Structure formats: structure tokens, C-alpha cells
Amino acid sequence: MPVRTIEIYEQALRHRSSLSETNGEEHTDSNERLEFLGDAVLDFVTAEHLYRHFPAEDEGFLTRLRAQIVNGQALARFASELGLGDLILMSDAVYRDGGRDSAAILADTFEAVIGALYLDMGEQAARTFIRTSIFARLDLNDLAHVRDNYKSLLLEHVQALGWPQPYYRVVHETGPPHERIFTIDVFLHDEAYGRGRAQSKKKAEQKAAAQALDRLRRESPNE
């Protein structure tokens, strides 16, 4: 299906830093509104795809798996694989600051392109783009098997941010030797970001990592 309105794709690739007030451009001329729409379309299409692909799994499983697929870091990777970074319009200052490799900018642009496809050519075009650029590149069954490895997910997340590796520390032990309960904190930049409590150190570390990952995502929803 041919592109109908080229201007909407130009807008999808326009970062707000490129706007010039002297030329009468407003904040609504950037890709932010399209990113808002594309985010909603992506969430819906992904939710439906997972619902059909995993008919025996519950809502919690589907929610966790969707979060792995559509989080900012994952979308930035898909955008890079498509070469979107080289096409984004941005200011010289943002460019010099590494804007073409920014996970947030790449992810937002990827969602804006989905929004543009949806408006210009309809839902099926947006679905096709999501299927070929995301689902075709993933093994959902493999991804599902590691969905609870929060330590690995946390490590990937902080590495993408350029942060030092997290480290874990036992802060408390209770109970008799055969029924020990371990309380473990995970530290990022020497700050405790999550705490886990379990009858094994490994399980406590996983719980701490899950809590830290949740906090990071809430603090930086577009990262």
C-alpha cells in the first residue's frame, strides 16, 4: 500500500529540539502526539498477539511479557535495527549530545512511526509494521522462559543506561540454620534500590532485582 501523506512521516521523525519558534513552529509540530498514539496502538496489538499466542497463560504472565517487548530499551533496539536514528530531525545540540543513539529518542520515534502508519494507512498497516519489526525478530517462547529472571533483566537495564553493575548484600538473617530467612538489598550507584526476603539467597536476590527494576521503570517510564 503506497504512502498517502508524506508529511505525517516527516512529523514522526521530528524531535521537538528541531523546532524553531522563529519559523512559527509549535510543540505540536514535533512527533510527541504521534508517539502518544503509537504507544497505545503498540500496546493493544502486542496484548492481542500475546493473548492469542499464549491461550493458557494468565493476565500476570501476559503483562510481564508485554513489558519486556515494549519497554523503552527494547523499542530503541528495534528502532536502531531499522536505521531510524539516522533519519530523526533534531537540533545540533541534541545531536552532539548523542541524540541519535538516545534510547528515549529512538523509542519515542519508533512509536511515532507506528502512529503515523495508523493514521495514514490504517490499522492493518500498523499491525504489519509491528509484526515484521518486532514479532518476527523475537522468539516469544524463549522470551517467556526467562521472564522471571529479574537479575538478568535488571543487569540489561542498567547496562543500557551506562550504569555500573548492581551488587547484592545480605542485610539480615533470621531463623534456625535449617530454616534461614535472608533479607537482601540490591544496590545501584551505592543506593539500595530493592529488597527481597526469602528462604534462599538466590530467591531473595531475584525479589530484590524485581523491585529495583520496577522502581527504575516508574522513575524513567520512557527509558
C-alpha positions, 0 to 999 in steps of 0.5 A: 500500500503506497504512502498517502501523506508524506508529511505525517512521516516527516512529523514522526521523525521530528524531535521537538529540539528541531523546532524553531519558534522563529519559523512559527513552529509549535510543540505540536509540530514535533512527533510527541502526539504521534508517539502518544498514539503509537504507544497505545496502538503498540500496546493493544496489538502486542496484548492481542498477539500475546493473548492469542499466542499464549491461550493458557497463560494468565493476565500476570504472565501476559503483562510481564511479557508485554513489558519486556517487548515494549519497554523503552530499551527494547523499542530503541533496539528495534528502532536502531535495527531499522536505521531510524536514528539516522533519519530523526530531525533534531537540533545540533545540540541534541545531536552532539549530545548523542541524540541519535543513539538516545534510547528515549529518542529512538523509542519515542520515534519508533512509536511515532512511526507506528502512529503515523502508519495508523493514521495514514494507512490504517490499522492493518498497516500498523499491525504489519509494521509491528509484526515484521519489526518486532514479532518476527525478530523475537522468539516469544517462547524463549522470551517467556522462559526467562521472564522471571529472571529479574537479575538478568533483566535488571543487569540489561537495564542498567547496562543500557543506561551506562550504569555500573553493575548492581551488587547484592548484600545480605542485610539480615538473617533470621531463623534456625540454620535449617530454616534461614530467612535472608533479607537482601538489598540490591544496590545501584550507584551505592543506593539500595534500590530493592529488597527481597526476603526469602528462604534462599539467597538466590530467591531473595536476590531475584525479589530484590532485582524485581523491585529495583527494576520496577522502581527504575521503570516508574522513575524513567517510564520512557527509558 
